[in-house]
Amino acid sequence: MTATKTYTQSQYTILYVFISCLFLIQPVGALAVLLLVCYASPSMGQRIWHRNIIFLIIFSILLLAIINSSKVNDNDLFYYVRWFKRSGNTDLLSYLSGQKKKSEAAYATYVWCVNHFISSKEEIYKFLTTVIQYIFLNLATLKFCQKTTVNKGVVMAAVMLTCFNPYVFSLSIQLLRQSLAISIFIYVMVERCLYQKTHWILLILCPTIHTMTLLPVILLFIPILDKPIKKNITVYSIVLLIIGSIRLISGYLLSLSIFSDSTASYALQRASATKVFDLGEASPAAILLAVTILVTSFYCSQMQTRNATDNTSNGLRHLFNIPAIIAVFVLLNVNLSEIFARFLMLLYPFISLIFAALFRTSKISRLMFLFGSIMILAIFIYLTLHSVWSYTNLDNLLKSGLLYLVV
């Protein structure tokens, strides 16, 4: 048995070397091979299967980071890169004091540290930021599936949906402050709701990277959200009433001197404003997406984790009540384009968690989830090639990946 185990490990070592070399030549092809390996590996044991999933995540993140590093600087990204370059010409305290949004000092500190201690090249800045975002998102997905999901095909598809969700990726570098803060929050949320672990440092980082995450952070500490709605209908109604009146409440709190010059002050200013940027009317597709996430999140909140009984708190109720309430807030502000768009962005990473929850005990064969995973990758590549965003030599990057960057 030991000889067989050693032989199997030797085979997989050779396979990983082959896939790594293939990734240099054809990254998309390497991911397709890894999907086939993940599909076949459950019969080889839990350890090997888990290792294959980790390799799938690593190579997926590398591909995403390579693509983002080639993104042309336009719109918000232009200003992010400009401030990144400026950080190289000053010390940290001077750089922080020159920031307009002093309440979001954690992001400015991150930018300064990358420039001074890692690289002053903007491509490395984009690459590293993408890697960090997707590490947190995939850790959250794996931890979520570990607690809830039985079907290994679902785990594979959930990982692919986490990495190649076009909604998440299209904004991952374009609105990188928001994306970075959201990705950290998703991980912290899964850890707190399902494992009763609170990562306080990461939690504090979220609103100090982008104040938009202050709302979900607050929701994370409302214990009633882990209680059944039927038995607490009055309290839930009060929570929804507060959410619906958040602009009025924010305006009142902003008038109090205790909130001057703080992270809360900036968040209240944005929450109470009727219009900061006019992003146009919300599209029917965006409204439908918000409604879908609201309905599916509410449904998922009624589920149980694998080891919980019907009369115990399992964390899923609290976890999925957060996107449900945010979706209500988004729909109530459908006429306020910036608030609608920015808070809808908070919901995008929940799509993979909702998927994993809905299909967690599915009897659908792994072959169907393999097909779905390949389709997710194919759709992502198509949408990226036909994106409204511009990339430098994207065709070459998709064909030869890291080899193109080296050569």
N, C-alpha and C positions, 0 to 999 in steps of 0.2 A: 504493500500500500504506500509506503514511504517512497519507493522507487517511482511509482505511478504519479504521486504528488509532485516529486521533483521533476519528472518528465513534463508534467502539465505546466509547471511554473517556467520551465525552460522554454516550452513552446510559446507561452504568453510573452516572455521576455523578447524572443525573436519577433513575435507579432508586433509588440510595441515599438521596437526599433524600425520595423518595416513601415508602420503607420507614421512614425515620426519623419522618416525619409520621404514618404509619400506626401505628407503635409507640406514639405518644402517645395514639392513639385506641383501638387494639385490639392490644395487644402479642402475643397468641397468634396473631392473624391475620398480623401482621408476620413472625413466625417461620415460619409456614406458607409465606408468599411467598418468604422467604429460602431455605427448603428447595427450593422449585421452581427458584429461580435457581441454587442449587448443583448441582442435578440436571442442569440444562441447560448449565452453564458449562464443563465439561471441553473441549468442542469449541472454545471461545474461546481456549484456551491456558492454560498452567500458571500464569502470573502472575495472570490474572483469576480463575481458579478458586480459587487460594490466597487472594486478596483477599476473595472471597465467603465462604470458610470462616471467615476472621478476623471478618468482619461478623456471621456467624451466631453465633460464640462471644461476641462483644461484646454483642449484643442478648440472647442467652440468659442471660449472667451478669447483665445489668441486670435482667431479669425475676426471676431467682432472688433477687437482692439486695433488690428491691422487696418481694417476698413475705416474706422473712426480716425485713425492717425493720418489718413489721406484726405480727410474732409476739408473742403475749401472754406475759408473763414468768411462767413456772411451772417447777417442778422446778429443775434445774441452772441454767437461764437466769436465774432470779430472783436467784441468788447472783452470777452473772457481772455482771449489770447493777448490782447493789448495790455491788459492789467497783469497778465502773467509775465510778459516781457519787462514791464515797468518794475516788477518786484525784484529783478536782478540788479537794479541800480541803486538800491537803498538798503538800510538795515531794517530789521523787523518792526521795531517800534515806529519808525518814520513811515513805513509802508502802511501799518495799521492806522496810524493817525490820519493818513491821507485818504482812507476809504470813506466813501459817502455813507455806506451802510455799516456803521461801526457795530451794530447789533449782530452782525453775521461775521464775527471776527475769526471763527474757526475755519471758515473757507479761505479767508485771506491768509491765515497762518499756513494752511496746507499749500496754497499756491507758492508762498514765499519759500517754504521748506523744499518743495520740489525743485524750484529754480536754483536754489543755493546748494542743495545737498545731493541732488540726483542728476538733473540735466537742465540746461537753459533752452533746449530745443523744444519748440512747440509740439512737434510730433510725439516726443516722449511724454509730454504733459497730457496730450489727448489719449495716448496709449495707456498710460498708467491710470488715469481717471476712469477709463472704461473698464480696465481690469478690476479695480477696486469695487466699482458699482456691481459688476456681474458676479464677483466673488460673494458679496453679501446676499444678492438675490438668489444665487444657486444654493448657498448654505441654508437659506430660509426654506427653499423648496425641498431640499433633502431632509432637513429636520422635520418639516411638516409631513412629508411622506413617511418618514420613519415612525411617526406617531399615529398615522391615520390609514395609510394605504397598504393593501395586501398585494394587489396585482402589480408585478414588476414591469409589465408593459406600460402601465399607467405612469410609473415613475420615470421611465425612459421618455415618454411623450411629454410629461410635465417639465422635465429638464429642457427638452427641445423648445417647448413653448416659453419657458423662462428666458432662454438665450435668444431665440429668434422671433419673439413677439414684435412685429413691426411697429406697433404703437410705442412700445418701450424704447426700441432701438433708435427710432427716428428722432427722439428727443434726448437720448442718452448723452450726446455730446453737444447738441444744439442748445439745450437748457441744462447744462451739466451741474450747476449748483442744485437745482431742484432734484435732478435725477440722483445725484450723490446722496442728498439728504433722505430721499424717499427709500432708496435701496438699504441704507443703514436702518431706517425705521422698520421696514418690513422684517428684517432679521431680528431686531430687538423685540418686535411684536410677537413673532413666532416663539421666541425663547421665553418671553414672559407669560404668554397665554397658555402654551402647551407644556412648558417645562418648569414654570414658576421660577425662572431665573431673570433677574433684572440687571442688565448691563448699563449701569448708571452713566458711565463716561460716554458710551455711544449714544445713550438717550439724550444727554445734554448736548452732544454734538449736532443732533438733528436740527433743532431750531436755530442754532448758531451757525449752521451752514446755510439753511434757508428757512425763514420764519413760517413758510407755508405749512411745515410739518408740525407747527405748534398745536393745531386742531387735533390731528390724530394722536399726538402725544397726550393731550388732555383726555381724549376718549379712552386711552389705554389705562387710565387711572380712575375710571368711573366704575366701581364694582357692580353696580346694578346691571350693567350690560352683560354680565355673566349669569343673570337670573332670568327665569322664564317670563315671557311677555304677558301671558295670561294672568299670572299672579301679581304682576307689577305694572299693570296697564297705566295707572295714574302717573307713576314715576317716569315711564317711557314717554308718555304724552308730554310731560314737563320738559324732558330732554329735547324732544322734537320741537316743542314751542320755542325753547331757547335757541336751537339751531336755526329755526326760521326767523328769529328776531336778532340774529347775531350782528347785523349791521347797525341796528339801533343801539344794542347793548355796547358794541365796540365804540360807537360815537360818544356814548355817555362816559364810558371808562376812560376814553382818551382825554376827556375834559378834566379829569382828576389829575392833580399834580404828581401823584405818586407814581405815575407811569411815564414820567419825562425821561428822555434819553435812555431807553432800554430796549431790549429785544421785544418785550411786550408792546412798547409804544409803537415801534415800526409795524408789528403785526396788526395792531389795532387800527393804524392809519390805513393799511391796505384793506382790512376787513370792512371798514366803515366807508370807504370810497365807493361812489357809484360808478366811476369810470376812471381808470388810470391810462389804459391803452384800449383803443377800440379795435377789437379783433374781428368785427363783423358778426353777423347772426350765427347762432349755433346751427350746425347742419343737422338734418333729420337723422343721419347715421350716428352722430355723436349723442344725440338725445336718446336714440334707441339703445346705444351701448350703455348709457347711464341707467336706463330703465332695466335692461337685462342684468346688469351687475347688481342692482338693487334687489331684484326678484331672486336671483340665484344665491346672493349672499344671505338673504333672509332664510331661504330653504336650507342652505348649508349650516346655518347657525343652529338648526334643530337636530343636527347629527351628533353622533357619539364617537369618541376616539376608540381605538381598537381595544383598550384595556379598561374603559370606563363602563359603569352600569348606568341605567336610566336615571337613578336618583343621585348621581354625583356630578359635580361640576367638572367639565372636561376641557374647558378653555376654548372649544370651537365656537360656542355661542358668543363669547366675548370677541374672539378674533373676527368673526364674520359680521358681527353687529357694527364693527368699525367701518368697513366699506359700505354697509347698508346705510348708515347715518350720513356718511360723506356723500353718497349718491343722492340722498334726500336733499342735502344742502346744495349740491350741484344743480339739481332739477328746480329747486326754488329760486335759483339765481340764473336761470336760463337766459334772461334778458340782459344780464350783466356779463358781457362777453369775456372779459379778462378773468373774472372770478370763476365763471363756468369752465373756461379752458384750462386754467391752472389747477383747479381742484379736481377736474376730470382726470388730469394727469396722475393724480394720487391713486386713482383706481386701476390704472393699467397693470401694475405688477400683481394685482390680486387675481388676474385672469387665470394664471397657471395654478394658483392655489385653489381657486374655485373648480377648475377642471379636475385636479387631483382629488378633491373632495367628492365631486359628483360621480366619478368613476372608480372610487377607491376600492370597492369590492366587486368591480365589474367582472362578468364571466366572459366578456369579449376576449377572443384569442390575442396572444401577443403579436401575431402576424398582422392583425388589423392595426394595432398601435404602432408597429414598425412602419406600415404603409403611411399612417398618419404622420409619423415623425419625419419621414422622407418628404412628404408633401409640405410640411411646415418649413423645412429647409429649402425646398424648391421655390415655394412662394416668397420666402424671405429674399432669396437671391434675385428673383424676378423683380420684386418691388424695389430692391436696392439699386438694381441696374436701371430702373425707370423712375428713380426717385426725383422729387423736386429739388433735393439737395445735390450739390456738385461735389465730385471727388476727383482726386488727381490719379490718373491711370488706374481706375478701378478694375477695368478688364484684366490688366496685367496682374493686379493684386489677387484677384480671384483665381487666376490661372496658375500663378506660381508663388503666391503667398510670401513667406519670409525670404525665399530665394531671390525674389525680385528686389526686395529691400537691400539685401546683401550685395547683389550684383549691380 
